């Protein structure tokens, strides 16, 4: 069995490490991959959004199964193109990926089916958006979201009118997110602990994974600009059994039912970004794929074979498989380039890694923005790697992860010191 994982981040590295446990898989490929995935799979120099190039590679190399993990190829219809050629895939079709690809689509879906979410307005004209912001009944802070994909950076929290107007100018005027900002959603600001819940679904049955807590801000104390994620702990201490039950009944199951009612079969991983407000849990966002870095913390806790789950999803028989999890905690510390999420240098040598891109410890490194050149691992992105560890307690997992993070170094390296503690 030959399996191809599409993508180049830490999430893909985590998926590959889990797939290695399956003895039916004879070879794993990753396209385009990174320095670390090259140690655990065969990297293929095909861009993850190159649908024709990817389809051609799959057919010429007799790939049996493809895991499509990033948002861009899913929204573009990568799984549709592969399935048309008879290739089995994990990942939603283009029609289902709209739940992430369009904030307007997802907000309207929640409104129509009474799934709790922040109140909102949609704008396609910047003047209308600015007039709304200037109206007397608008309260600050406000949340302003680009409608389309923006690599996790298309959300701006405006503390006052000036910041809100500047956000509209940046998104709709200067097009800093390209066509993704042609339309925007302006919604009320909610407060409370945030929770990420990933769920496997075949479009009929949905099975949540262990909850997690992402840390989005770049600096300790949840300060500074938003990032793609600076660290994760799992399970999320705020996501109690009681709250989980409420979320399943009011959010998770109703979302799958809503998609079914709209004639959309979502097969893959559905991401629920939740906020536990004083009024109860609300949906902040949906994603159509595994989260990154959440996946790096969650998959090490999975006992059931991941590939068996993937095939059950593809075949529409998820109800037949029992998914088991370790009774442990997990922590992931993201090591980032200096200057991230703004300007940063790449091509910097990473010290402390062995030939496999790992360290001599009881933690594991999932590579993200790395490349391997002339016998050296180099930085190639903003989030360079995730240092992950598990333990019988959260403190044990954090201690292992932070101790391991201290064994790695590169010029300008930055990471938060308060993951799981703030």
C-alpha positions in Angstrom: 0.0 0.0 0.0 1.5 3.4 -1.1 0.2 6.5 0.7 0.7 10.1 -0.2 0.3 12.9 2.3 -0.2 16.3 0.8 1.3 19.3 2.6 4.5 20.7 4.1 4.0 21.5 7.8 4.2 20.0 11.2 0.7 18.7 10.9 1.7 16.6 7.9 4.8 15.3 9.8 2.5 14.2 12.7 0.2 12.4 10.3 3.1 10.6 8.7 4.5 9.5 12.0 1.1 8.0 12.9 0.7 6.3 9.5 4.1 4.6 10.0 2.5 2.4 12.6 0.3 0.6 10.0 2.0 -2.5 8.6 -0.1 -2.6 5.5 1.6 0.7 4.3 4.8 -0.1 2.4 5.7 3.4 1.4 4.8 6.9 2.4 5.3 10.0 0.2 4.9 13.7 1.1 4.3 16.5 -1.3 6.0 18.9 -1.1 7.1 18.0 2.4 10.0 19.5 4.5 13.3 18.7 6.0 11.8 16.5 8.7 9.2 14.7 6.6 12.1 13.7 4.3 13.5 11.6 7.1 10.2 9.7 7.5 8.8 9.6 4.0 9.8 10.2 0.3 9.4 13.9 -0.4 8.0 14.9 -3.8 8.7 18.3 -5.3 5.0 19.1 -6.3 3.3 22.1 -4.9 0.3 21.3 -2.7 -2.0 23.4 -4.8 -0.9 21.9 -8.2 -3.9 19.7 -8.8 -2.8 18.5 -12.3 0.8 17.9 -11.1 -0.4 16.0 -8.1 -2.8 13.9 -10.0 -0.2 13.0 -12.6 2.3 12.0 -9.8 -0.3 9.8 -8.1 -1.2 8.0 -11.3 2.3 7.5 -12.6 3.5 6.1 -9.2 0.5 3.9 -8.5 -0.3 5.6 -5.2 -3.2 3.8 -3.5 -4.4 6.4 -1.0 -4.0 10.2 -0.6 -4.4 12.3 2.5 -5.1 15.9 1.7 -4.5 18.0 4.8 -4.0 21.7 4.0 -6.9 24.1 3.4 -5.8 25.5 0.0 -5.9 22.3 -2.0 -9.1 21.1 -0.4 -10.9 24.4 -1.2 -9.5 24.2 -4.7 -11.0 20.7 -5.2 -7.9 18.4 -4.9 -9.9 15.4 -3.6 -12.5 15.9 -6.3 -9.9 15.7 -9.0 -8.2 12.6 -7.5 -11.5 10.8 -6.9 -12.5 11.4 -10.5 -9.4 9.3 -11.4 -10.4 6.5 -9.0 -8.0 7.5 -6.2 -9.1 6.9 -2.7 -8.7 10.0 -0.5 -9.1 11.4 3.0 -10.4 15.0 2.9 -13.6 16.8 2.0 -14.8 17.6 -1.5 -14.7 21.2 -2.7 -18.3 21.7 -1.9 -17.8 20.7 1.7 -14.5 22.6 2.1 -16.5 25.8 1.7 -17.2 25.6 5.4 -13.7 27.0 5.8 -13.2 28.5 2.4 -16.0 31.0 3.0 -16.7 32.6 6.4 -19.9 34.0 4.9 -21.1 30.5 4.0 -20.3 29.1 7.4 -21.9 31.9 9.3 -25.0 31.7 7.2 -25.1 28.0 7.8 -25.0 28.4 11.5 -27.6 31.1 11.5 -30.0 29.0 9.4 -29.7 26.0 11.6 -29.5 27.8 15.0 -26.0 26.7 15.8 -24.7 29.2 18.4 -22.3 31.8 17.0 -21.5 35.5 17.4 -24.0 37.9 15.8 -22.6 39.3 12.5 -23.1 41.3 9.4 -21.7 40.7 5.9 -20.3 43.4 3.6 -19.1 43.4 0.0 -18.7 47.2 -0.3 -16.0 48.9 1.9 -18.1 52.1 2.2 -21.0 50.1 3.6 -18.7 48.4 6.1 -17.2 51.7 7.2 -20.6 53.3 7.7 -21.7 50.3 9.8 -18.6 50.7 11.9 -19.3 54.4 12.4 -22.9 53.8 13.5 -23.8 54.5 17.1 -25.1 51.0 18.0 -21.8 49.3 17.3 -19.8 48.2 20.4 -16.1 47.6 20.5 -14.1 45.5 20.3 -15.2 44.2 17.0 -14.0 41.1 15.1 -13.4 41.6 11.3 -12.8 38.5 9.2 -11.8 38.2 5.6 -14.3 35.9 3.8 -11.8 33.6 2.2 -8.6 31.8 3.2 -5.8 33.9 4.6 -3.4 31.4 6.2 -4.8 31.9 9.7 -4.2 35.6 9.6 -7.5 36.9 8.2 -9.0 37.9 11.5 -8.5 41.3 13.1 -9.8 42.3 16.5 -10.4 46.0 16.4 -10.3 47.7 19.8 -11.8 51.0 18.6 -13.3 52.7 15.5 -10.0 53.7 14.1 -8.6 50.2 14.2 -11.8 48.8 12.6 -11.7 51.3 9.7 -8.0 50.6 9.2 -8.8 46.9 9.0 -11.4 47.5 6.3 -9.0 49.6 4.3 -6.3 46.8 4.6 -8.6 44.0 3.7 -11.0 45.5 1.2 -8.9 48.5 -0.1 -5.3 47.4 -0.1 -6.2 43.7 -0.6 -3.6 42.4 1.8 -5.3 39.0 1.7 -6.0 39.2 -2.1 -9.5 38.2 -3.2 -10.1 36.6 0.2 -10.8 40.1 1.6 -13.2 41.2 -1.2 -16.0 40.4 1.2 -15.8 40.6 5.0 -17.7 39.5 8.1 -18.0 41.9 11.0 -19.1 40.2 14.2 -19.5 40.7 17.9 -16.5 40.1 20.2 -17.0 37.1 22.5 -15.0 36.3 25.6 -14.2 33.1 27.4 -11.8 30.1 27.2 -11.1 28.9 23.6 -11.3 25.2 22.8 -10.4 23.3 19.6 -12.3 20.1 18.9 -11.3 18.1 15.8 -13.6 15.4 14.7 -13.5 12.5 12.2 -16.6 12.3 10.1 -17.8 10.3 7.1 -20.7 12.7 6.6 -23.1 10.6 8.6 -21.3 9.6 11.8 -19.1 12.1 13.6 -16.5 11.2 16.3 -14.7 14.0 18.1 -11.1 13.6 19.0 -9.4 14.8 22.2 -9.9 18.5 22.8 -7.0 20.9 22.8 -6.0 24.5 23.6 -4.1 26.5 21.1 -2.1 29.6 22.0 -2.4 32.0 19.1 -0.6 35.2 20.2 3.2 35.4 19.5 4.3 36.5 23.0 3.9 35.3 26.6 0.8 36.5 28.4 -1.2 36.2 25.2 0.3 39.5 23.9 1.3 40.6 20.4 -0.2 39.7 17.0 -2.0 36.5 16.2 -0.1 33.7 14.6 -0.9 30.3 13.1 -0.4 28.9 16.6 2.5 29.0 19.1 1.8 25.9 21.2 -0.9 23.4 22.2 -1.9 21.3 25.2 -4.3 18.4 25.1 -6.8 17.7 26.5 -8.2 21.2 27.1 -8.8 21.6 30.9 -11.8 23.8 30.3 -13.6 21.2 28.1 -15.2 19.1 30.8 -17.4 16.1 30.1 -20.5 18.2 30.8 -19.4 20.9 28.3 -18.4 18.3 25.8 -22.0 16.8 26.0 -23.5 20.2 25.4 -21.2 20.9 22.4 -22.0 17.5 20.9 -25.8 18.1 21.1 -25.9 21.8 20.2 -23.0 22.2 17.8 -21.2 19.1 16.6 -24.1 16.9 15.6 -26.2 19.8 14.4 -23.4 20.9 12.1 -23.2 17.5 10.3 -27.0 17.4 10.1 -27.0 21.0 8.6 -24.5 20.0 5.9 -26.6 16.9 5.1 -29.7 19.0 4.8 -27.8 21.2 2.4 -26.9 18.2 0.3 -23.3 18.3 1.3 -21.4 15.2 2.4 -18.4 16.1 4.5 -15.9 13.3 4.7 -12.6 14.0 6.5 -11.6 16.0 9.6 -14.0 18.8 10.7 -12.4 21.4 13.0 -14.5 23.2 15.5 -13.1 26.4 17.0 -15.2 27.1 20.1 -15.4 29.7 22.8 -17.0 28.9 26.2 -18.9 32.1 26.9 -21.1 32.9 29.9 -24.1 32.1 27.7 -22.6 28.7 26.8 -20.4 27.4 24.0 -20.3 29.3 20.7 -18.6 28.5 17.3 -15.9 30.9 16.5 -14.9 29.2 13.2 -15.0 25.9 11.3 -12.0 24.5 9.4 -12.2 21.7 6.8 -9.0 19.9 8.0 -6.7 19.0 10.8 -5.5 22.0 12.8 -1.8 22.9 12.9 -0.3 22.8 15.5 -3.2 21.0 17.3 -2.7 17.8 15.3 0.9 17.6 16.6 -0.4 17.4 20.2 -3.5 15.2 19.5 -2.2 12.4 17.3 0.4 11.2 19.8 -2.5 10.4 22.1 -4.3 8.2 19.5 -4.3 4.5 20.2 -6.4 3.3 17.3 -4.6 3.0 14.0 -5.0 6.3 12.1 -5.0 4.7 8.6 -7.8 2.3 9.7 -9.8 5.4 10.7 -9.0 7.1 7.3 -10.3 4.1 5.4 -13.5 3.9 7.5 -14.2 7.6 6.7 -13.6 7.1 3.0 -15.8 4.0 2.9 -18.6 5.6 4.9 -18.4 3.1 7.8 -17.0 5.2 10.6 -19.8 3.9 12.8 -18.2 0.5 12.7 -14.8 1.5 14.2 -14.0 2.3 17.9 -11.6 5.1 18.4 -9.5 4.8 21.5 -7.2 7.4 23.2 -4.4 7.2 25.7 -5.3 8.5 29.2 -2.4 11.0 29.0 -1.7 14.6 28.4 0.2 16.2 25.5 2.1 19.4 25.0 3.5 21.0 21.9 5.9 24.0 21.9 6.4 25.8 18.6 9.8 27.1 17.8 9.5 30.2 15.5 11.8 32.4 13.5 12.7 35.7 14.9 10.3 38.4 13.5 7.5 35.9 12.9 4.6 36.6 12.1 6.0 39.6 10.2 9.3 39.6 8.4 11.8 36.9 9.2 15.0 35.3 7.8 15.2 31.8 6.4 18.1 29.5 5.6 19.5 29.6 9.1 21.2 26.5 10.4 19.4 24.6 13.2 21.7 23.2 15.9 21.0 20.2 18.2 19.4 17.9 15.7 20.6 14.4 14.8 20.7 12.9 11.3 17.0 12.1 11.6 16.1 15.6 12.5 15.4 14.7 16.1 17.0 15.2 19.6 18.2 12.8 22.1 15.3 13.0 24.6 11.8 11.6 25.4 10.2 14.3 23.2 9.6 14.3 19.5 10.1 17.1 16.9 7.6 17.6 14.2 9.2 19.7 11.4 7.3 22.5 9.8 9.4 25.3 8.2 12.6 23.4 7.6 14.7 22.1 4.7 17.6 19.7 4.6 20.6 20.9 2.5 24.2 19.7 2.4 23.8 17.6 5.5 22.3 20.5 7.6 18.7 21.3 8.6 17.9 24.9 7.8 14.9 27.2 8.6 12.5 27.8 5.7 9.4 29.3 7.4 8.0 31.3 10.3 7.0 28.3 12.4 10.0 26.1 12.2 9.1 23.1 14.3 6.9 21.8 17.1 8.5 20.1 20.1 6.0 17.6 21.5 5.8 15.3 24.5 3.3 13.3 26.4 3.0 12.4 30.0 0.7 11.1 32.8 0.0 14.8 33.8 0.0 18.1 31.9 3.0 19.3 34.0 5.0 16.2 33.1 4.3 16.7 29.4 5.2 20.4 29.6 8.4 19.7 31.5 9.5 17.2 28.9 8.6 19.5 25.9 10.3 22.5 27.4 13.4 20.6 28.4 13.6 19.2 24.8 13.1 22.7 23.3 16.1 23.9 25.2 18.3 21.4 23.2 17.5 23.0 19.9 18.8 26.4 18.8 19.0 28.7 15.7 19.7 32.4 15.3 16.6 34.4 16.3 14.7 31.4 17.7 11.6 32.4 19.6 9.1 30.4 21.6 6.6 31.1 24.3 7.5 30.1 27.9 3.9 30.0 29.2 2.2 27.3 27.0 -0.4 25.6 29.1 0.0 28.1 31.9 -1.9 31.1 30.4 
